Every structure is written in C-alpha cells, then in structure tokens.
Amino acid sequence: MEYNLKIDDRTVDIEHEDKNENPIRFKTGDEKFDVTCFPVSDHQIHMTINGKGINAYISRDRDGKTVMINGISHRIEDADEQKRRLSRKKGGSNGLPEEITPPMPSVVVRIMVNKGDYVEKGKGVIVVSAMKMESTLSAPFDGRITKINVAEGDKVSPGQVLVDIEATQ
C-alpha cells in the first residue's frame, strides 16, 4: 500500500506492506524500516524502529498530528487527504469533511450505527484500530446512515469511505 505523508514542510512517499502484524514494514526511497508500536497512554507510544527504542508523544487535531520525538515536534498530515480537503473547499464546501474515512491503514473494531439511523454531527459512528491504538470516527454533519460499506474486522485504507451519510437540512 502506498501513501504520502506531509512531514513538516516536505512530502514523503511511504510504501507499507499491507499486513496486520508486528513489525510493520515501511519503505521510503531506498530506506526500509521495521517498526513495532506499543501504546503507553492515550498520547504516548513506544516504538522500536530497526531495533532502536523511541518514545513518541502524539497530539491530534482535525487536520493531522503533531508528534514529539526527542524533544523535537514534527507536524504530520496525510498529503492525499490534504489535497482532497483543499479541492472540497474550492468546490464550495463548508470545508468540513464530507466522508468518514480512516486517517491511516486500520482495522474496523466496532460499528456503532445501523443503516437508517439518524446521527448528529460529532456522534461516534465507527471505531478503527491502527498500531494498537483505537480511534472513533465521528459523523461530519447531521444526517441519516444510508449505507455501511465495511464489517467489523475489515482492513481499511485512507480515502476508503466506511459509512455513507445523507445530510439532513
């Protein structure tokens, strides 16, 4: 699986072997990384990268994450999602996400809604897990669930629409 990350001011192409096991294998350019991750708390993970242990502190916001390693902060965003978000804004959207899609390769842990349910903006809809950390994906606007495109246990990727919601006025 390939995707692009914007790390600080540069875009990095990442190749990820699509396996749900430790270590996770990444490749960027000619460099290869074996990464094992263990959650320490809601905002801290311990990673072993090619045999070297590193603690990372993570702060999330709507557009990405800030990761602090060895006292240095790095801003990380999904470059492809950033392009999609900008194109939605140019298209007259209110700038809010229009789809429920995972921020990184994940596994669906729990589906919290059923087809036909009414959801309010911000209500949890689906829970995904990546690198042993769970994230709840929320409804981006008020609406009715028209289709659930995944099942619990499915492997999902960034950009993949997990649940379709029809907006209500």
N, C-alpha and C positions, 0 to 999 in steps of 0.2 A: 504494500500500500504506500502511495506517495502523497505527501502533502507539503505545504510551505508554511514555515513559521517566520514571523517577523520578530526578531530578537533585537531590541533596542532600535537602531537605525538600519539594520541590514536584514535582508530576506534570505533564509536558509532553506534549501530543498532537503527534505528528510525522507528517507526510504525506511519503511518499517515492515519487518516480517510479520505477516498477519497471523500471529499465534497468541493465544491467551495463556502464556506461561512465563515464568521467570527463568533465566533473564530475558528481558525484552531486547531484541536486536535492532539497532538503528544504524543507518549508514548515511553519511553526508559527504559528498565528494569521494575522496579516497579513504576517509576515516571511517572506522567501524567501532561501534560501542555496544557492549553488553551491559545492560542496566537492570538492576534489581531494586525494587522500591518497597519500602515498608512504612506505613503511616505511623507517626508518633503521636500526633494530635490533629485537630481539625485544620491547623495551619502549618504543620511541620511534617516533612517526610525525611526518612533516611534512605539515601541511595548508595548503591555500590556501583561505580562506573569503571568497567575494566579492572576490577579488583580494588579500587580506591574508594574508601568510605567518605561520604559527603552528607552534611545536614543541609536541607533547604527549607526555607520559610516562605510560605506562599500566601499572597493576598489576592483575592479575586474581585473583579468588578465586571460590569456589563460587557466591556469590550475585550477583556483578556485577563492576564495575570501579571503580578509583579513577583518575581522570585528572587530571594536574597540568598546568596551563597558566599561564604567567607567575607561577610560584611559588604558585599557589592550587590546592588539591586539591578535586576535586568527586567525590562518590560517585554512580555511575550504575548503575541497575538497570533491568531490563525490568519495568515495573509490572504488566503482564498475567501474566508468569511468577511474579512475587511473589505475586499473588492465587492462582494455581493451586497454588503451593507451600504456601501457608497452608491452602488447602482440603484438600490431601492430608494435611497434618499433623492437621487436625481430624478427618479421616476415619479416623484410627487408623494411618496410615502411619508408618514409622520416620523420616519427614522427608527421606529421600533421594529424589532424582529417580527417577521410575519410567519415564521415556521418554528416548529420545535425540532431541533437537530442537535446532536451531541457535539460538545466542543472538541473532542478527541476520540480516537478509536475506543469503543466502550462495549460493555455487555449490558443488556437490559435486565435489571434486577426486579423491578416491580412496575406494573401498570396500575395507576391509581384511579382511572376513569373507565367508563364504558361508552360504546357508541350510543349517541343520543343524549348523553349527559350535557348539562349546561355548566360551563366553567366561567369563573370571573378572572379577570386579569390578575396574574400573580399567584393563582392557585396551583399547587403541585399537580402535575399530570403524569409524569413518568420518572422513575429513578434509574440511573445508569451507574455503572461502576467502571473505573479505569485506574489501573495501578493500585488496586485495593482500596480506592477512595470512592465513596458514593457521592453522587450529585443529583439533586432533584431539579428537573427541568419544569419550568412553570409556564402557564398559559400567557402568551404575549398580549392578549386582549380578551374581552368578554366574547363568548361565543358558544356554539354547540359543537360537540365532537361528532364529526361526520364519518371518520374512518380511523382505525388504529392499524398502522402499517407494519407492526412488529409484534413479536410474542416474547414473553419472559424467557431469558436465556439466549436470545438472538445477539449476534455480534453486529454492531452498527458503526458507521463511519461519519465523520464531519460532513455536513451537507445533505445527509440522508434524512428525509422528512419522516419522523416517527409517528406523529399524530396529526391528522387534518382537522382544522377547526374552521367553522364557518362563522364569521364575525356577525354579531348582532348589533343593531343600532341603538 
